[in-house]
Amino acid sequence: MLAGLASALAAPRAAVVGQTLQTTFASVVFSIAFAVVVAPIAFAALGARSRVGGYLFLVSVVVIPEIIASALAKVLPDGVAEVLSVPSALSALRSALGPGPVEVGRAFRAVVAIAIFTGLAMLLVRRDAIRIEEEGGDA
């Protein structure tokens, strides 16, 4: 954020300032969304599993849906494939807010998808926490 603000202050033309601030805003929103969605996914993947099992789960949650979404992009209606995986939803959010006209509908779809992914990950974390607590109580 500081680099974006410094770039805006150092911009030689006024038109560049607006683009720089818009890009900085999109980057900050992307960073917040990334942190919000990746933290619970990482906890869900690595929390109650072995290290190898956790990494395989993480790959199955992040990479495989992205491959499937890319393969289905030509078949599905516009905007659907970009919200089928975490990386593509984050990318759609950043692109919707990036330089140029703000695409409110695209940003909204991306935010809803990110919220769904985060909610599902939080449910998995909660389930794993309850299971660990119950196993600890039996010992």
Residue pairs with C-beta under 8 A, 6 or more apart in sequence:
1 24
1 27
1 28
3 24
4 20
4 21
4 23
4 24
4 27
4 28
5 21
5 24
7 20
7 24
8 17
8 20
8 21
8 24
11 17
11 20
19 99
22 97
22 98
22 99
22 102
23 98
23 99
25 97
26 94
26 97
26 98
26 99
27 94
29 93
29 94
29 97
30 90
30 93
30 94
30 97
33 90
33 93
33 110
33 111
33 114
34 90
36 114
36 118
37 86
37 89
37 90
37 114
37 117
37 118
37 121
38 86
40 118
40 121
40 122
40 124
40 125
41 58
41 61
41 62
41 86
41 117
41 118
41 121
42 58
43 121
43 125
44 57
44 61
44 121
44 122
44 124
44 125
44 128
45 54
45 55
45 57
45 58
45 61
46 54
46 55
46 57
46 58
47 54
47 125
47 128
47 129
48 128
48 129
48 131
48 132
49 57
61 86
62 85
62 86
62 87
65 84
65 85
65 86
66 85
66 86
66 87
66 88
68 84
68 85
69 81
69 82
69 84
69 85
69 88
70 81
70 88
72 81
72 84
73 81
73 82
79 92
79 105
79 106
79 109
81 88
82 88
82 89
82 91
82 92
82 106
82 109
82 110
83 89
83 92
83 109
83 110
83 112
83 113
84 113
86 114
86 117
89 110
89 113
89 114
89 117
90 110
90 114
92 106
92 107
92 109
92 110
92 113
93 107
93 110
93 111
93 114
95 103
95 106
96 102
96 103
96 104
96 106
96 107
96 110
97 107
